[in-house]
Amino acid sequence: MSTSKTKRRTGMYENVMHEFNKAADKINLSSGIRKILATTQNEIVVHFPVKMDNGEIEVFTGYRVQHNNALGPYKGGLRYHPTVDIDAARALATWMTWKTALAGLPYGGGKGGIQIDPKKYSQAELERITRRFTYALGENIGPDYDIPAPDVNTNAQIMAWIADTYASGKAPSERSKNFHVVTGKPVVSGGLQGRDRATGYGVVVNIKKWAKKENIDLNNKTYIVQGFGNVGYWSAYFMKEEGAKLIAVQDHTGSIYNENGIDPQELLEYAKNNEGGIKGFSNAKEIDNESFFGTDCDILIPAALGNQITVDNVDSIKAKLIAEGANGPTDSPAEEMLLEKGVTIIPDILCNGGGVIGSYFEWLQNKRAEIWKIDKVLTNLQDKIETAFDKVVEASEKHNTDYRTAAYIVALERIEQVYKERGVFP
């Protein structure tokens, strides 16, 4: 591996544009469509007041970026996190466009959220913040225009508040037609059975496809997971079903290690009773956060935030496969170094696409007034993910390139075809 590279961190939007331009160059994407796709269509910033439990008023800032809707309504999550800003929303919305196109869904890309640490607010305050944010967004979201979903620090309860607030602004006769303004709702409120596990399930379907292609048996293979929220837990749950062994986990409270294996269900139960953190889990020892990525393992599943694998820690990584459960966990300079080392990366827009596919199923279920059983959900989910994986492998071989660039190529070619057939108005 070359050691002459200048070590430099890159921002999320810089990463996404680097990836876009690399793929666009590979397929000689037409200059006009390249200009369209290099620009977001709408960027909404709202400032809204909320009364706190103590009676004081706080003003919050919320974002919704809509990148492109050539294939259908904007689709993407809302996150509640201190790192939420216009640059992050712009990058994540752009990634969503590629992700939905790659998965073959009739969606474009959107993303957003509120710049807060939700742990600092009561449940009642979070409800008022969520409802006021929804009201501030107004008609910038809608069941056939822009459909948010859960993301970092948001969940089914928050989606239920959004759906109720949005529908309450409609005429009584129209309210029932507007609850699918969001997906990821509680099952009793129109949510999809299995939506909670869709992203983690998709991560493991991708890993299984890779293993089959490489003639690798996952039984007793070791893996580590960064982030033990929804995606991290369900990835570990389904990896355990394949016989793989979880040996290290990292979250916001610390890092733990056990060479003999960590049971995902035991760790989940512990975290639930420990304010959501893994620190102090008795069946593993604590390790330094800095040494986590250097754990000797076969597979690394980053399932937390973006830009976690950088030039600062990439040299320590020993895994042969990185399956990106998070959005943008690997920055561009680090990826180049990993590829030089022979590490395979299943990119985020492919690997964690199960979430948006599950959201699509929920949206369809709501529009058709149907109730889908979990077996149907997981079967259809697996089919779509495997189809996308095969297309990426085909594009990778055709263009002699890595999986991320190949995934972008599949997505860009689909969108380019739509623009060529429809033309650009007027």
N, C-alpha and C positions, 0 to 999 in steps of 0.2 A: 504494500500500500504506500502511495506517495505520502511523504511527510512535509512536503513543501507548500501545502495548502495554507492560506491565511485563514485562521480560525475566526469566524465572525457569526454572530447571531443574526437572524433575520426575523422580520415581523410576519404575522399571519397573512396579511394581504400581499406582502412581497412574495411570500411562498406560493400563494395560489396563482399569482400572475406569472411567476417563473414557470410553474407547472403548465399553465395554460399556453404560454408562448412556446414552450418546448414541444408540446403536442401539436400546436398549430403549425409550427415550422415543419414538423415531420410529414404532415399531410397537405402542406401548401394550402391552408385554409384561405378562402378568398378574402381579399383585403377588406371589402365592405362588411362582410359578416364578422370578420375579426374585430373591426371597430365596434360593432354592435355589442358583441359578447365581452369586450374588454371594459364595458361601461355598465354600471348599474342603472336600472330604469327609474327607480324612485328611492329616496332616502328620507325617512320620516323621523324627526326628532321632536319629542313632546316633553314639556315640563308641566307637572301637575301637582297641586297641593293635596295633602292628606292630613287629617286630624289624628294625632297619636293618642294612645290610651291616657296619657297625662293631660290631654287637652291642648297641647301645643301643636302648631302646624309645621310640617316639614314639606319641602318641595323636592320632588324626585324627577329624575331624567330617564326617559324611556326611548327605545329605538326600534324601528322596523325598517329594514332594508329589503327592497324587492329587486332582485337582479334581472330576471328575464322570465317572460311568460309565453314564449313562442309555442311551447308544447301544452300549456294549460295553466290553471291557477297557480299562483305562488304558493309554495309549501315549505315549511321549516319551523324549527323550534323557537321557543322563547326561553331565555335563561336569566336567572337572577344571580348575579355575581359581580363583585367589585371590578373585575376586568372588562365588563361589558362597555364598549364604546363604539363609535361609528366605524373605526377601522376593523375591529373584530367582527361586527355585524356585517360589514361589507364582504369580508373574506368568507364568512360562514354562509352567507346568502349565495355567493358565487359557487361555493362548493356544492350547495344544495341543487343548483341548476345541473351540474354535472352528474350528481348522484341520482337524481330522478330520471335524467335522460339515459344513463347507463342501465338503470333498472327497468327501463321500458315503460315508465309511468306517464300519465297525461298531466304532468305537473311542470312548473318552473321552480325557481329557487327563491326563498325568502328566509330571513332570520332576524332576530332581535332580542330584546329583553330590557331589563332595568338594572341600572348600576347600583346594586345594593348587596349587602351581606345579609341574607334572610335570617341567619341565626340571631341577629340583633333585634328582631321584631317578634312580637307576640302573634299568635294565630289570628286574632281579631285584626291586628294591624296589617298583616299580610293579606287578609281578605279585602280590607279597604284599599290597600295599595293596588291590588290586582284589579279590583272593580273600577277604580278611578283610572288606571292605565288603559283598560279596555274602553272606557268611555272617551278618553282622550284620543285613542286611535280612531274611533268612530268608523266611518265607512272605508277606512284604509285596510280593513280586514273584512272578510265575508265568505260564506260557504262555497261560493263559486268564483271567488276573486283571490283571496289570500287566507290560507287555512293554517294557523299556528298549531304547535304541538309541544309536548314537554321537552325539556332539555336540562341542562345543568341546574340543579336546585329547584326545578319545577316538577310538578307531579299531577296525578289525576285530579286531585282536589282543586288545584289551581285552574286546571282546564275546565272543571265544572263551574267555577266562579265566572270564568270568562264567557262560557256558553250562556249561562243564565243572564249575565249583564247584557251581553249583546242581544239576546233574544228578547229581553225585557223592553228594549227600545223599539221593537216592532209592534205592529197592530196585533191584537189578540189572535186573529185568524191566521197570522203569518208566523207566530212564534215557534210552533213545532217544526217549521220548515228551516229554521235557522240554527238549531242546536249543533249541526255538523260544521259550524264555523271553526271549531277546533276538533282535533283528534287526540287520542290519549285520555279520554274521559273515563270515569268509573264505569264498570260494566253495567250497573243498574241505571246509569244515566246515558246509555247509548254507546258505551265503550265496547271494545272488541275483546273477546276472550283470547288471552295469549299476547295481547299488545305489550304487557309488562316485560315479557321475555323475548320479544321479537328481535331486538338488536343483538342481545347476547347469543341467541339461537343462530342468527345470521353469521356472527363472527365464527362460530364453531362449524357451521356448514361450509364456510370458506376454507377453514383449516382442514377439514376432512377432504374437500376437493383437492387441495394442495397435496395432502398426504397421499391420496390415491394416485395422483399424477406422478409423484416422486417415488411411489411404491414404498411408503413409510407406514409402519404400524404405530398408531398413537398410543397403544397400550404401554404403560410405564414410561412414556416420554414425560420429561419434566417441563414445567412452564411456570412463569411468574406473571402476576397481574398488578398493574398500577391503577389504583382507583378501585374501590370496592362498593360503588353505588350500584345502580340498577344494571348497567352494562357489565361491570366487572363481576358481580355476583353471578348473573345468569350465564356469562361465558364460562365461569368456573364450574357451575352446576352441570352444564352440558359437556364440558371437557371431562368431568369426573365420569359421566356415562360412557365415555370412550376409553376409560381406563388410564387417562393421563393423570400425572401427579402434580398438584399445586405445592410449590416449595417456598414461595415468597410472595408477600403482598405489601403494597405501599398505599397509604391514603394520606389525608391531610393531617392525621395525628402521628404518623410515624411509619416505620417499616418493620416487618417481622419475617422470620425465616425458620423453617424446619425441614431438614433434608429428608425426613421420613414422610413428609406430606402434611398438608393442612386441609382439614375437611371444610368445604365451602359452607355447608349448612351450619356447622358448629360456629364458624366465624361470623356468619350472618346473625345468628341468635345472640352471640356475645356483643356484636356491634349495636344491635337494637337496644340492648340494655346498658350501653356505654356511650350514650349521646351520639350514636352513629359512627364511632371511631373504633379502630382495631387495636390501638395501643393498649398494652397490658394483657393481651390474649395469652392464657396460661399454656396452651399447647404449642407455643412457638417462642423463640427468643428474639429480642429486639436487635436490630442491626442499624447502622448509620444510614440515613437517607441517601448519602452520597455514594454508598456502595451497592445500593439496590440494583441498579441497571447492570452492574458487573457480576451479578449472581450467575453462577455456572448453570445454564439451563438450555433446553432445546428450543423453546418457544417463548417469546415475550409478547404479552397482550397489554399495550398501553390503552387504558380505558378511563382516563381522567380528562385533563385539559390539553390545549394545544401547546406546541413548542416545548415539549418535555424532553425529547431526544435532540440534543444539540451538539455542536462541536466540542462543548465542554465535557460531555460524558460519553460520546459515541465510541471512543477508543476502548472503553471498558466493557462494551456489550459483547457477550459470548453466544447469545442465541443465534440460531441459524435461520429462524423465521420470526418476523415481526408482523403480527396481525393487528391492524390499527382499529381498535374499538372506539377510540376517541376521534374527534375531528382535528386534523392537522397536528398530530402529536410529534411528527418528525419534521424538523426544518430542512430546507433544501440543501445547504452545505453538508449537513450530517448525513442526509440520504445518499449523496454522492460518495461519501466515504464508506458507508455501509455496503453499497453496491460493489465498490471496489474490493471489499472484503469477501464478497460472495454471499452476503446475506440477502435472503428473499424478503420482500415487503409486500404484503397484501394491503393495498392502499385503502384509506378511509372511505372513499366514495364507493368502493366495492364492499369492503369488509364490514362496515357498520350500516350498510344499506337496508338491513332487515327492519330497522325502525320505521323508515319512511314507507317501506312496502306494507308493513302492518298498519300504518296510518291510512294508506290508500284503501286497504281492505275495510277498515272502520268507516271511512268516508262512503264507500260503496254500500256497505251495510245500512248506514243511515239513510242514504238517498233512496234505497230500495225498500226501506222498512223491513229489513230482514234481521235475523239473529244467526250468526255463524258459530258453529261449534269449534272448539279449539283444535280438534284433529284436522278439520278442513283448513283452518288458518295456517297451521304449521306445514301441512302438505303443500299448499299453494305457495307459501313463503319459501320453502325449500326449492320448489320448481323455479321460481323467479330468480333466486340467488344463484342456483347452479347454471341457469341459462346465461346470466350476466358473467359469471366466472369463465364459462367456456368462450364467450365472445372476447373477453380480455386476453385469455391465453392465445386465441387465434390471432388477435391483433398484435400481440407481443411477438409472435413468431413471424408474422407477415412483415412487420416493420423492424424486426430485430431490436427490440427495445424492452425496457423494464415494465413491470406490471402497472405502475402508476401512469406512466406515459401512455401505455396501451389503453387503460381505462378512460383516460381523457380523450383519446382518439375515438373510441366507440361513442362516447357521449357527444363530442363535437360533430362527428359525421352525421349523427341522427339530427341534431339541431340544424346543421348546414343544409341538409336535404329539405327540411321543412321550409326554410327561408327561400331556397331555390324554387320550390314548388309554388309557394304562396306569393313570392315577391315581397317588396317593401313598399308599403303605402306612402304616398299616392302613386 
